[in-house]
Amino acid sequence: MLFDKPGKACTEKTLEIAKERGKELGIEEIVLASSHGDTAYKALEILNGFRLIVVSYHYGFEEPFKNIMPEEIKRDLQEKGINVVTSTHALSGVERSIAKKFSGVSPVLLIAETLRLFGQGTKVAVEISIMAADAGAISGKDIIAIGGTARGADTAIVIKPVNQSDFFDLRIREILCKPRNF
């Protein structure tokens, strides 16, 4: 499925596509990006029957020592059975700071930019799968990873996940949906 435009308007359809294909493939875990909780709550409605793992920005992403996802939202999602992972971006981390300070580029940032050739949501989906793996939040079996452009979800991919230390063993098995224009 190709969406004409990226963004929040694609969220419901992206989640429905992920649900349908996940059932067909026997996938048990779905990893999705959610910074404020909106996508996570929509996933609770649509993706019942799957183990949901929400990955959010690290503390300090926008403001030092502060989390973008309000603590009460995080607690509520956890009470509803969602594992919420708050972690440093796997495809930037400290390297973003080095690039800012020294006006350079690093291999990890090049990987992130290369994935963005397929759209921001593809980069996010790959990145959150690594973050969830590194947090011990997934089993290692194939997952569906859902990312987006700005707010909401517009990309879903089937991934053979890996930990960060095995990045080049990661496999994007299927692209279920993404924006055509981004």
N, CA and C of each residue as an Amber inpcrd file, in Angstrom:
protein
   546
   0.8490000  -1.1740000   0.0000000   0.0000000   0.0000000   0.0000000
   0.8920000   1.2340000   0.0000000   0.6190000   2.1380000  -0.8860000
   1.3380000   3.4030000  -0.9240000   0.3590000   4.5330000  -0.6350000
   0.6850000   5.3510000   0.3540000  -0.1320000   6.5150000   0.6770000
   0.3390000   7.6960000  -0.1690000  -0.6090000   8.5400000  -0.5830000
  -0.2290000   9.7130000  -1.3640000   0.6010000  10.6950000  -0.5490000
   0.2350000  10.8490000   0.7320000   0.9340000  11.7970000   1.6010000
   1.2680000  11.1150000   2.9170000   2.3560000  11.5530000   3.5640000
   2.7210000  10.9820000   4.8570000   1.9220000  11.6180000   5.9900000
   2.0200000  10.9990000   7.1640000   1.5190000  11.6560000   8.3570000
   0.3940000  10.9650000   9.0850000  -0.1360000  11.7000000  10.0370000
  -1.1150000  11.2080000  11.0020000  -2.3880000  10.6540000  10.3530000
  -2.7880000  11.2090000   9.2250000  -4.0100000  10.7590000   8.5560000
  -3.9320000   9.2950000   8.1110000  -2.7310000   8.7570000   8.0290000
  -2.5330000   7.3690000   7.5880000  -2.5470000   6.3640000   8.7420000
  -2.6070000   6.8430000   9.9700000  -2.4100000   5.9860000  11.1450000
  -3.3650000   4.8030000  11.1810000  -4.6420000   5.0550000  11.0840000
  -5.6180000   3.9660000  11.2210000  -5.4250000   2.9050000  10.1470000
  -5.2520000   3.3160000   8.9040000  -5.0610000   2.3670000   7.8070000
  -3.7500000   1.5920000   7.9890000  -2.6940000   2.2590000   8.4290000
  -1.4060000   1.5850000   8.6730000  -1.5830000   0.4830000   9.7130000
  -2.2810000   0.7810000  10.7990000  -2.5040000  -0.2040000  11.8570000
  -3.3630000  -1.3660000  11.3640000  -4.3570000  -1.0800000  10.5450000
  -5.2150000  -2.1490000   9.9840000  -4.4170000  -3.0630000   9.0520000
  -3.5610000  -2.4770000   8.2250000  -2.7090000  -3.2610000   7.3210000
  -1.7740000  -4.1500000   8.1390000  -1.1870000  -3.5870000   9.1830000
  -0.2820000  -4.3500000  10.0510000  -1.0240000  -5.5030000  10.7200000
  -2.2270000  -5.2490000  11.1640000  -3.0220000  -6.2950000  11.8240000
  -3.3000000  -7.4490000  10.8670000  -3.7550000  -7.1150000   9.6800000
  -4.1050000  -8.1390000   8.6880000  -2.8840000  -8.9890000   8.3110000
  -1.7660000  -8.3270000   8.0070000  -0.5870000  -9.0760000   7.5840000
   0.0430000  -9.8340000   8.7570000   0.0040000  -9.2400000   9.9160000
   0.5260000  -9.9050000  11.1050000  -0.1970000 -11.2070000  11.3870000
  -1.5130000 -11.1950000  11.2380000  -2.2930000 -12.4220000  11.4340000
  -1.9300000 -13.4600000  10.3720000  -1.8010000 -13.0260000   9.1140000
  -1.4500000 -13.9390000   8.0320000  -0.1070000 -14.6180000   8.2670000
   0.8480000 -13.8710000   8.8210000   2.2060000 -14.3840000   9.0170000
   2.4130000 -15.0410000  10.3800000   1.4190000 -14.9470000  11.2540000
   1.5670000 -15.5090000  12.5960000   2.4990000 -14.6970000  13.4840000
   2.6350000 -13.4300000  13.1960000   3.4850000 -12.5430000  14.0030000
   2.7760000 -12.2360000  15.3160000   3.5390000 -12.2460000  16.3840000
   2.9710000 -12.0330000  17.7110000   3.2480000 -10.6470000  18.2730000
   4.3390000 -10.0050000  17.8210000   4.7740000  -8.7370000  18.4070000
   4.7590000  -7.6160000  17.3740000   4.2310000  -6.4810000  17.8030000
   4.2500000  -5.2880000  16.9680000   4.9090000  -4.1800000  17.7720000
   5.9360000  -3.5920000  17.1730000   6.6740000  -2.4890000  17.7840000
   6.2610000  -1.2150000  17.0660000   5.8850000  -0.1930000  17.8310000
   5.4740000   1.0480000  17.1960000   6.0300000   2.2550000  17.9180000
   6.2790000   3.2960000  17.1450000   6.7480000   4.5570000  17.6990000
   5.5470000   5.3440000  18.1910000   5.6900000   5.9340000  19.3670000
   4.6670000   6.8430000  19.8880000   5.3430000   7.7790000  20.8720000
   5.3450000   9.0540000  20.5600000   6.0270000  10.0150000  21.4200000
   5.1030000  10.6170000  22.4710000   3.8490000  10.8300000  22.1220000
   2.8980000  11.4370000  23.0510000   1.8180000  10.4590000  23.5170000
   1.6980000   9.3150000  22.8380000   0.7310000   8.3000000  23.2330000
  -0.4420000   8.1340000  22.2890000  -0.6570000   9.0700000  21.3760000
  -1.8210000   8.9990000  20.4740000  -1.8110000   7.7290000  19.6230000
  -0.6770000   7.4340000  18.9990000  -0.5760000   6.2410000  18.1500000
  -0.7310000   4.9770000  18.9940000  -0.1860000   4.9920000  20.1890000
  -0.2980000   3.8270000  21.0840000  -1.7560000   3.5550000  21.4490000
  -2.5170000   4.5850000  21.7590000  -3.9310000   4.3880000  22.1110000
  -4.7320000   3.8820000  20.9130000  -4.4290000   4.3890000  19.7350000
  -5.1070000   3.9100000  18.5270000  -4.7390000   2.4420000  18.2760000
  -3.4890000   2.0750000  18.5300000  -3.0500000   0.6870000  18.3740000
  -3.7840000  -0.2340000  19.3450000  -4.0490000   0.2390000  20.5530000
  -4.8080000  -0.5610000  21.5210000  -6.1800000  -0.9260000  20.9700000
  -6.7990000  -0.0140000  20.2440000  -8.1180000  -0.2520000  19.6540000
  -8.0560000  -1.2780000  18.5250000  -7.0460000  -1.1610000  17.6790000
  -7.0110000  -1.9210000  16.4300000  -6.2110000  -3.2140000  16.5310000
  -5.1230000  -3.2030000  17.2780000  -4.1760000  -4.3270000  17.2570000
  -4.3560000  -5.2950000  18.4330000  -5.6060000  -5.5480000  18.7860000
  -5.8220000  -6.5090000  19.8690000  -5.3830000  -7.8920000  19.4160000
  -4.8410000  -8.6560000  20.3540000  -4.3420000  -9.9800000  20.0300000
  -2.8430000 -10.0150000  19.7720000  -2.2260000  -8.8500000  19.6390000
  -0.7790000  -8.7630000  19.4540000  -0.1430000  -8.2400000  20.7380000
   1.0980000  -8.6120000  20.9620000   1.8650000  -8.0340000  22.0550000
   2.4300000  -6.7220000  21.5250000   2.0600000  -5.6090000  22.1610000
   2.4590000  -4.2880000  21.6870000   3.6320000  -3.7460000  22.4960000
   4.6050000  -3.2300000  21.7850000   5.7540000  -2.5850000  22.3870000
   5.8270000  -1.1850000  21.7960000   5.7060000  -0.1760000  22.6530000
   5.7750000   1.2090000  22.2140000   7.1680000   1.7360000  22.5210000
   7.7790000   2.3790000  21.5350000   9.0960000   2.9820000  21.7200000
   8.9440000   4.4910000  21.6060000   9.4760000   5.1730000  22.6130000
   9.3780000   6.6230000  22.6890000  10.7660000   7.2450000  22.7120000
  10.8050000   8.5440000  22.4650000  12.0640000   9.2920000  22.5120000
  12.7440000   9.1590000  23.8680000  14.0420000   9.3210000  23.8700000
  14.8080000   9.3200000  25.1160000  14.5530000  10.6060000  25.8990000
  14.7880000  10.5390000  27.1940000  14.7080000  11.7320000  28.0250000
  15.7180000  12.7400000  27.4980000  15.3310000  14.0090000  27.4780000
  16.2220000  15.0610000  27.0180000  16.1640000  15.3180000  25.5250000
  15.3020000  14.6230000  24.8080000  15.2380000  14.7970000  23.3520000
  14.8710000  16.2410000  22.9930000  13.8690000  16.7920000  23.6870000
  13.4710000  18.1790000  23.4290000  13.9620000  19.1370000  24.5100000
  13.9600000  18.6460000  25.7460000  14.3480000  19.4890000  26.8830000
  15.1600000  18.6350000  27.8560000  16.3030000  19.1420000  28.3150000
  17.1490000  18.3340000  29.1920000  16.3850000  17.7050000  30.3620000
  16.5920000  16.4110000  30.5380000  16.0610000  15.6230000  31.6440000
  14.5340000  15.5020000  31.6520000  13.8920000  15.8500000  30.5540000
  12.4290000  15.7530000  30.4540000  12.0620000  14.7250000  29.4020000
  10.9450000  14.0420000  29.6340000  10.4280000  13.0600000  28.6780000
   9.2980000  13.7010000  27.8860000   9.2240000  13.4200000  26.6030000
   8.1340000  13.9480000  25.7790000   6.8160000  13.2810000  26.1610000
   6.8460000  11.9500000  26.3670000   5.6240000  11.2550000  26.7460000
   5.3450000  11.5240000  28.2260000   4.2070000  12.1240000  28.5310000
   3.8860000  12.3810000  29.9340000   3.8680000  11.0820000  30.7510000
   4.3810000  11.1500000  31.9650000   4.4780000   9.9670000  32.8300000
   3.1210000   9.3050000  33.0500000   2.0520000  10.1010000  33.1590000
   0.7220000   9.5090000  33.3870000   0.2460000   8.7090000  32.1800000
   0.6220000   9.1450000  30.9830000   0.2920000   8.3920000  29.7610000
   1.0940000   7.0910000  29.7440000   2.3870000   7.1880000  30.0300000
   3.2490000   6.0050000  30.0610000   2.6960000   4.9730000  31.0600000
   2.3540000   5.4180000  32.2680000   1.8000000   4.5100000  33.2820000
   0.4990000   3.8740000  32.8170000  -0.3750000   4.6900000  32.2180000
  -1.6660000   4.1780000  31.7470000  -1.4770000   3.1160000  30.6630000
  -0.5830000   3.3680000  29.7240000  -0.3060000   2.3900000  28.6630000
   0.2390000   1.0940000  29.2600000   1.1380000   1.2190000  30.2290000
   1.6940000   0.0300000  30.8790000   0.6060000  -0.7400000  31.6270000
  -0.2990000  -0.0380000  32.2810000  -1.4030000  -0.6930000  32.9830000
  -2.3250000  -1.4210000  32.0100000  -2.3740000  -0.9490000  30.7770000
  -3.1900000  -1.5720000  29.7430000  -2.4410000  -2.7110000  29.0320000
  -1.2360000  -3.0200000  29.5000000  -0.4910000  -4.1690000  28.9740000
   0.5510000  -3.8590000  27.9220000   0.7960000  -2.6070000  27.6490000
   1.8020000  -2.2360000  26.6510000   3.1470000  -2.0610000  27.3360000
   4.1860000  -2.6400000  26.7530000   5.5460000  -2.4170000  27.2200000
   6.0190000  -1.1150000  26.5800000   6.3400000  -0.1130000  27.3910000
   6.8060000   1.1780000  26.8780000   8.3110000   1.2680000  27.0800000
   9.0290000   1.4250000  25.9780000  10.4850000   1.5360000  25.9910000
  10.8460000   2.9860000  25.7010000  11.5950000   3.5860000  26.5990000
  12.1190000   4.9390000  26.3990000  13.6190000   4.7830000  26.2620000
  14.1530000   5.1260000  25.0840000  15.5390000   4.7700000  24.8110000
  16.1990000   5.7830000  23.8800000  17.5180000   5.8120000  23.9260000
  18.2940000   6.6320000  23.0050000  18.1200000   6.1090000  21.5840000
  18.0300000   7.0020000  20.6430000  17.8800000   6.6120000  19.2540000
  19.0420000   5.7250000  18.8160000  18.7070000   4.5900000  18.2770000
  19.7330000   3.6380000  17.8480000  20.5330000   4.1650000  16.6620000
  19.9300000   5.0100000  15.8340000  20.6170000   5.4750000  14.6310000
  21.0700000   6.9360000  14.7340000  21.3620000   7.3530000  15.9470000
  21.9850000   8.6720000  16.1230000  22.7380000   8.7190000  17.4460000
  22.0250000   8.7210000  18.5620000  22.6810000   8.7210000  19.8610000
  23.7610000   9.7720000  19.9900000  24.8880000   9.3950000  20.5350000
  26.0080000  10.3180000  20.7670000  26.5570000  10.8520000  19.4470000
  26.4340000  10.0790000  18.3850000  26.9860000  10.5220000  17.1040000
  26.3300000  11.8090000  16.6080000  25.0500000  12.0210000  16.9400000
  24.3890000  13.2680000  16.5550000  25.0650000  14.4460000  17.2530000
  25.4300000  14.2580000  18.5050000  26.1120000  15.3050000  19.2620000
  27.4910000  15.6100000  18.6620000  28.2040000  14.5800000  18.2810000
  29.5220000  14.7620000  17.6620000  29.3750000  15.5000000  16.3300000
  28.3980000  15.1110000  15.5340000  28.1800000  15.7720000  14.2380000
  27.8260000  17.2440000  14.4300000  27.0020000  17.5440000  15.4370000
  26.6470000  18.9390000  15.7230000  27.8700000  19.7410000  16.1520000
  28.6530000  19.1820000  17.0310000  29.8040000  19.8830000  17.6090000
  30.9130000  20.1030000  16.5800000  31.1620000  19.0950000  15.7550000
  32.3110000  19.1560000  14.8570000  31.9310000  19.2640000  13.3820000
  30.6770000  19.5090000  13.1000000  30.1940000  19.6940000  11.7290000
  30.6130000  18.5520000  10.8110000  30.3990000  17.3620000  11.2630000
  30.7860000  16.2060000  10.4700000  29.6600000  15.2050000  10.3400000
  30.0020000  14.0990000   9.7480000  29.0500000  13.0210000   9.5360000
  29.6910000  11.7440000  10.0470000  28.8610000  10.8560000  10.5340000
  29.3620000   9.5810000  11.0410000  28.6930000   8.4430000  10.2890000
  29.2400000   7.2610000  10.3680000  28.6350000   6.1190000   9.6780000
  27.1840000   5.8590000  10.1000000  26.8850000   5.9890000  11.3770000
  25.5150000   5.7210000  11.8410000  24.5420000   6.7360000  11.2540000
  24.9420000   7.9980000  11.2090000  24.0670000   9.0140000  10.6190000
  23.8960000   8.7850000   9.1180000  24.9090000   8.2640000   8.4570000
  24.7790000   7.9130000   7.0390000  23.7690000   6.7760000   6.8450000
  23.7930000   5.8000000   7.7470000  22.8060000   4.7130000   7.6890000
  21.4030000   5.2840000   7.8480000  21.2250000   6.1690000   8.8210000
  19.9100000   6.7770000   9.0530000  19.4420000   7.5350000   7.8060000
  20.3300000   8.3170000   7.2150000  19.9550000   9.0810000   6.0120000
  19.6410000   8.1600000   4.8410000  20.3500000   7.0580000   4.7270000
  20.0790000   6.0940000   3.6560000  18.6960000   5.4770000   3.8330000
  18.3570000   5.1140000   5.0590000  17.0110000   4.5670000   5.3110000
  15.9260000   5.5980000   5.0170000  16.2220000   6.8790000   5.2400000
  15.2440000   7.9400000   4.9470000  14.9490000   8.0480000   3.4490000
  15.8010000   7.4680000   2.6040000  15.5070000   7.4490000   1.1660000
  14.1890000   6.7170000   0.9030000  13.8310000   5.8010000   1.8070000
  12.5640000   5.0730000   1.7090000  11.4540000   5.7920000   2.4620000
  11.7930000   6.8820000   3.1580000  10.8360000   7.6510000   3.9350000
  11.2270000   7.6620000   5.4020000  10.8230000   8.7200000   6.0920000
  11.1220000   8.8630000   7.5150000  10.5780000   7.6920000   8.3190000
   9.3840000   7.2220000   7.9640000   8.7670000   6.1160000   8.6980000
   9.5690000   4.8280000   8.6120000  10.2140000   4.5840000   7.4820000
  11.0470000   3.3860000   7.3370000  12.2480000   3.4730000   8.2690000
  12.8880000   4.6280000   8.3050000  14.0200000   4.8270000   9.2180000
  13.5680000   4.6260000  10.6540000  12.4360000   5.1970000  11.0140000
  11.9170000   5.0750000  12.3810000  11.6030000   3.6220000  12.7080000
  10.9610000   2.9170000  11.8020000  10.5820000   1.5220000  12.0570000
  11.8090000   0.6460000  12.2960000  12.8480000   0.8300000  11.4930000
  14.0820000   0.0700000  11.6900000  14.6940000   0.4420000  13.0450000
  14.7670000   1.7190000  13.3050000  15.3950000   2.2080000  14.5360000
  14.6800000   1.7100000  15.7930000  13.3620000   1.7700000  15.8140000
  12.6420000   1.3380000  17.0230000  12.7240000  -0.1680000  17.2200000
  12.8810000  -0.9110000  16.1270000  13.0430000  -2.3610000  16.2840000
  14.3530000  -2.6580000  17.0180000  15.3980000  -1.9110000  16.7060000
  16.6890000  -2.0730000  17.3730000  16.5870000  -1.6280000  18.8330000
  15.9330000  -0.5050000  19.0660000  15.7760000   0.0070000  20.4270000
  15.0000000  -0.9840000  21.2970000  13.9410000  -1.5710000  20.7390000
  13.1560000  -2.5650000  21.4830000  13.9890000  -3.8180000  21.7530000
  14.7790000  -4.2300000  20.7660000  15.6420000  -5.4060000  20.9570000
  16.6770000  -5.1410000  22.0420000  17.3060000  -3.9780000  21.9930000
  18.3290000  -3.6440000  22.9820000  17.7580000  -3.4960000  24.3890000
  16.4830000  -3.1730000  24.4930000  15.8260000  -3.0550000  25.8020000
  15.3350000  -4.4070000  26.3150000  15.4840000  -5.4590000  25.4950000
  15.0060000  -6.7840000  25.8950000  13.4980000  -6.9090000  25.8370000
  12.8550000  -6.0700000  25.0250000  11.3990000  -6.0130000  24.9800000
  10.7700000  -6.9380000  23.9420000  11.5870000  -7.5430000  23.0670000
  11.0440000  -8.4410000  22.0520000  11.7560000  -9.7820000  22.0980000
  11.1190000 -10.7730000  21.4890000  11.6060000 -12.1540000  21.5830000
  12.7380000 -12.4980000  20.6140000  12.8340000 -11.7620000  19.5140000
  13.8120000 -12.0950000  18.4760000  13.1620000 -12.7130000  17.2550000
  11.8740000 -13.0730000  17.3720000  11.1290000 -13.5640000  16.2070000
  10.7740000 -12.3650000  15.3230000  10.3710000 -12.6440000  14.0830000
   9.9440000 -11.5690000  13.1940000   8.8790000 -10.7160000  13.8660000
   8.9460000  -9.4070000  13.5930000   7.9960000  -8.4460000  14.1370000
   7.4570000  -7.5900000  13.0000000   6.4190000  -6.8510000  13.3130000
   6.0250000  -5.7330000  12.4580000   6.4340000  -4.4850000  13.2190000
   7.1430000  -3.5950000  12.5390000   7.5570000  -2.3280000  13.1240000
   6.8150000  -1.2090000  12.3950000   6.2880000  -0.2810000  13.1820000
   5.4580000   0.7980000  12.6430000   6.0640000   2.1390000  13.0320000
   6.3300000   2.9540000  12.0200000   6.8770000   4.2900000  12.2430000
   6.0810000   5.3150000  11.4680000   6.5320000   6.5440000  11.5530000
   5.7950000   7.5890000  10.8560000   6.6480000   8.7970000  10.5490000
   6.0000000   9.7470000   9.9170000   6.6000000  11.0040000   9.5450000
   5.9660000  12.0690000  10.4290000   6.7390000  12.6660000  11.2920000
   6.2360000  13.6330000  12.2800000   5.3170000  12.9040000  13.2580000
   4.0230000  13.2090000  13.2890000   3.0910000  12.5530000  14.2170000
   2.3190000  11.4750000  13.4700000   1.8920000  10.4500000  14.2060000
   1.1000000   9.3790000  13.6110000   1.9660000   8.3170000  12.9630000
   1.2940000   7.3630000  12.3360000   1.9830000   6.2310000  11.7080000
   1.6160000   6.1610000  10.2320000   2.6280000   6.0070000   9.3690000
   2.3660000   5.8890000   7.9320000   3.1990000   4.8010000   7.2730000
   3.9510000   4.0500000   8.0810000   4.8320000   3.0240000   7.5430000
   4.7740000   1.7840000   8.4210000   4.6210000   0.6210000   7.7890000
   4.6740000  -0.6510000   8.5150000   5.5360000  -1.6080000   7.7100000
   6.4850000  -2.2480000   8.4040000   7.3730000  -3.1960000   7.7430000
   7.5270000  -4.4460000   8.5980000   7.7350000  -5.5650000   7.9360000
   8.0470000  -6.8140000   8.6230000   9.5600000  -6.8860000   8.7160000
  10.0530000  -7.1220000   9.9270000  11.4920000  -7.1080000  10.1770000
  11.9280000  -8.3640000  10.9220000  13.0730000  -8.8640000  10.5300000
  13.8030000  -9.8150000  11.3720000  14.6650000  -8.9220000  12.2530000
  14.3020000  -8.7740000  13.5430000  15.0080000  -7.8120000  14.3860000
  16.3500000  -8.3210000  14.8790000  17.1930000  -7.3820000  15.2650000
  18.5000000  -7.6910000  15.8400000  18.8200000  -6.6500000  16.9020000
  19.8030000  -6.9810000  17.7170000  20.3610000  -5.9860000  18.6220000
  21.2940000  -5.0870000  17.8260000  21.5630000  -3.9200000  18.3760000
  22.4160000  -2.9350000  17.7380000  23.7630000  -3.5210000  17.3150000
  24.3190000  -4.3860000  18.1370000  25.6390000  -4.9490000  17.8520000
  25.6480000  -5.8820000  16.6410000  24.4610000  -6.2730000  16.1850000
  24.3520000  -7.1450000  15.0070000  23.5840000  -6.4670000  13.8770000
  23.6780000  -5.1510000  13.8010000  22.8490000  -4.3620000  12.8780000
  22.7900000  -4.9340000  11.4610000  23.8940000  -5.3600000  10.9260000
  23.9080000  -5.7880000   9.5280000  23.2910000  -7.1640000   9.2960000
  22.8060000  -7.7820000  10.3610000  22.0300000  -9.0190000  10.2310000
  20.5220000  -8.7420000  10.2150000  20.1270000  -7.4930000  10.4610000
  18.7130000  -7.1120000  10.3960000  18.2140000  -7.3120000   8.9670000
  16.9760000  -7.7440000   8.8190000  16.3900000  -7.9080000   7.4890000
  15.0210000  -7.2580000   7.4430000  14.8250000  -6.4250000   6.4440000
  13.4900000  -5.8970000   6.1490000  12.8720000  -6.9160000   5.2140000
  11.9480000  -7.6890000   5.7380000  11.3670000  -8.7830000   4.9590000
  10.2630000  -8.2920000   4.0120000   9.4600000  -7.3530000   4.4840000
   8.3610000  -6.8320000   3.6630000   8.0970000  -5.3840000   4.0290000
   7.7590000  -4.5930000   3.0300000   7.2500000  -3.2480000   3.2660000
   5.7390000  -3.3420000   3.0520000   4.9890000  -3.1750000   4.1250000
   3.5340000  -3.3240000   4.0420000   2.8680000  -2.0490000   3.5450000
   3.3370000  -0.9090000   4.0370000   2.8060000   0.3640000   3.5600000
   3.8070000   1.4630000   3.8860000   3.7500000   2.5140000   3.0950000
   4.6110000   3.6820000   3.2840000   4.0680000   4.8040000   2.4130000
   4.4570000   6.0260000   2.7100000   4.0450000   7.1270000   1.8380000
   4.8310000   7.1310000   0.5340000   4.1330000   7.4250000  -0.5350000
   4.7880000   7.5230000  -1.8460000   5.5230000   8.8390000  -1.9520000
   4.9110000   9.8790000  -1.4310000   5.4970000  11.2290000  -1.4470000
   5.8270000  11.6260000  -0.0180000   7.0690000  11.9510000   0.2160000
   7.4740000  12.3490000   1.5730000   8.4950000  13.4560000   1.5120000
